[in-house]
């Protein structure tokens, strides 16, 4: 059984959705990022960048268990291993990969910064809020345009959809309005209608904070001195 080191965040949901779609058994090992468990030596041995999710695949490679960090790399590993949610042909595979990397290099980092400066920053910095909200809007427009003539991001439903959906489902925290992106909004609904997606989002849903309120210790762990000194 796969060991999944997890906390209910967009990057964590990417893997619970994928595993549910693949029908793979997995053992959830909570990594409470508010308490700093991502800095524990046992976790760092698997995820040296102290970010979750991470996995240990017991089947692994060469007959030995394989540990993996970086959600995009993990998604690609399992999609290719099981021959699902990524096309076998060169053109189709390239199409899915470029949108997966679009999520890893743009959607995740930029929407994460937008979310932070709009909701978590101890003081509102207008320049930062405007910069990242505008970049979020640009990325939403890219995806909305992509979906104008198709149901899914890259051909059939794929890891590209699974990667982008968990971030853009939080549009309300990123200064966006869905009426501005009708094709993207319809795509969000198509994702939410999938039973495996609903199951993936339910994993440890009781741990999701309704309001971005942190103790001084938690804020230091998540955003301040302890985060940068702990690794």
Buried (B, 14 or more C-beta within 10 A) or exposed (E): EBBBBBBBBBBBBBBBBBBBBBEBEBEBBBBEBBEBBBBEEEBBEBBEEBBBBBBBBEEEEEEEEEBBBBBBEBBBBBBBEBEBBBBEEEEBBEBBBEBBBBBBEBBBEBBBBBBBBBEBEEEEEEEBBEBBBEBBBEBBEBBBEBBEEEEBBBBBBBBBBBBBBBBBBBBEBBBBEBEEBEBBBEBBEBBEEBEBBEBBBEBBEEEEEEEEEBEEEBBBBBBBEBBEEBE
